[in-house]
């Protein structure tokens, strides 16, 4: 019987330039739970997925991270709330796909370090 070697994603690394500024953004603006921090790293929980903010150890790691798509229940409400907290959005909430009775909505934003991420919501329509 064949089994998958990889079970799940346990942690994502997000390179940052300023650890203090990035902790403020992810904790106080996005509302993620700070698990612990060191002088060069901070670890957050996002519903069971650990996100590590890190000052790159080598220049080869000093580039933008992959886009993290954060699920939200009400994308327009989340957009407004984060906009009021000063989050720099790249666009407005918009439909990116319609699959049967489900619409997938997204809106992209920049974190405090210039990384691009997204809010996403899947909405049931009748």
C-alpha positions as CSV (number, residue, x, y, z in Angstrom):
1,X,0.0,0.0,0.0
2,X,1.5,3.3,-1.1
3,X,1.3,6.2,1.3
4,X,2.2,9.9,0.8
5,X,5.5,10.9,2.2
6,X,4.4,14.5,2.7
7,X,1.5,14.8,5.1
8,X,0.8,18.6,5.2
9,X,2.5,22.0,5.2
10,X,3.7,22.7,8.7
11,X,5.3,26.1,8.3
12,X,5.8,28.9,5.8
13,X,8.8,31.3,5.9
14,X,8.3,34.9,5.1
15,X,11.5,37.0,4.7
16,X,11.4,40.4,6.4
17,X,13.6,43.4,6.7
18,X,12.6,44.6,10.1
19,X,11.5,42.0,12.6
20,X,9.8,44.5,15.1
21,X,7.8,46.2,12.3
22,X,6.7,42.9,10.8
23,X,5.6,41.5,14.2
24,X,3.4,44.6,14.7
25,X,1.9,44.1,11.2
26,X,1.1,40.3,11.5
27,X,0.0,40.5,15.2
28,X,-1.7,43.9,15.6
29,X,-2.9,44.5,12.1
30,X,-3.7,41.1,10.8
31,X,-4.6,39.7,14.2
32,X,-2.5,36.5,14.0
33,X,-1.5,34.7,17.3
34,X,2.2,35.3,18.1
35,X,3.6,32.0,19.4
36,X,7.1,33.1,20.2
37,X,9.9,35.2,18.9
38,X,13.7,35.6,18.9
39,X,16.0,38.4,17.9
40,X,15.7,37.4,14.2
41,X,12.5,35.4,13.9
42,X,8.8,35.4,15.0
43,X,6.4,32.5,14.8
44,X,2.7,32.9,14.3
45,X,-0.2,30.5,14.3
46,X,-2.8,30.8,11.5
47,X,-5.4,28.1,12.3
48,X,-2.8,25.4,12.7
49,X,-0.4,26.6,10.0
50,X,2.8,28.2,11.5
51,X,4.1,31.3,9.7
52,X,7.7,32.2,10.4
53,X,8.9,35.7,9.9
54,X,12.6,35.8,9.5
55,X,15.5,38.1,8.8
56,X,17.3,36.2,6.0
57,X,20.5,34.5,7.0
58,X,21.9,34.8,3.5
59,X,21.4,37.1,0.6
60,X,20.0,34.3,-1.5
61,X,16.9,34.2,0.9
62,X,16.4,38.0,0.9
63,X,13.5,38.1,-1.6
64,X,9.8,38.4,-1.5
65,X,7.9,35.4,-0.1
66,X,5.2,33.3,-1.9
67,X,1.8,34.8,-1.8
68,X,-0.2,33.7,1.3
69,X,-3.9,33.5,0.7
70,X,-5.7,34.2,4.0
71,X,-9.2,32.8,4.2
72,X,-11.8,35.2,5.5
73,X,-15.6,34.8,5.9
74,X,-16.7,38.2,4.7
75,X,-14.1,39.7,2.3
76,X,-15.6,43.1,1.9
77,X,-15.8,43.6,5.7
78,X,-12.3,42.3,6.2
79,X,-11.0,44.6,3.4
80,X,-12.7,47.6,5.1
81,X,-11.4,46.7,8.6
82,X,-7.8,46.2,7.4
83,X,-7.9,49.3,5.2
84,X,-8.9,51.3,8.3
85,X,-5.8,49.8,10.0
86,X,-3.6,51.2,7.2
87,X,-3.1,48.0,5.2
88,X,-1.9,48.9,1.6
89,X,-4.2,47.1,-0.8
90,X,-3.2,46.6,-4.4
91,X,-6.8,46.2,-5.6
92,X,-10.4,45.9,-4.5
93,X,-12.3,42.7,-3.6
94,X,-13.2,41.0,-6.9
95,X,-14.4,37.7,-8.2
96,X,-11.7,35.5,-9.7
97,X,-13.7,32.4,-10.4
98,X,-17.2,31.0,-10.5
99,X,-17.6,27.3,-9.9
100,X,-21.2,26.1,-9.8
101,X,-22.8,27.9,-6.9
102,X,-19.5,29.2,-5.5
103,X,-17.8,32.4,-6.2
104,X,-14.1,32.8,-5.2
105,X,-13.3,36.4,-4.2
106,X,-9.8,37.8,-3.7
107,X,-8.1,41.1,-2.8
108,X,-4.3,41.6,-2.7
109,X,-2.3,43.6,-0.2
110,X,1.3,44.4,0.8
111,X,2.6,43.6,4.2
112,X,4.9,45.9,6.1
113,X,7.9,44.4,4.3
114,X,6.6,44.6,0.7
115,X,5.5,41.0,0.4
116,X,2.3,40.5,-1.5
117,X,-0.5,38.5,0.1
118,X,-4.2,38.1,-0.4
119,X,-7.5,37.8,1.4
120,X,-9.8,35.2,-0.2
121,X,-13.4,34.1,0.4
122,X,-15.5,31.5,-1.2
123,X,-19.1,32.6,-1.3
124,X,-22.1,30.4,-1.9
125,X,-24.6,32.0,-4.3
126,X,-28.1,30.8,-5.3
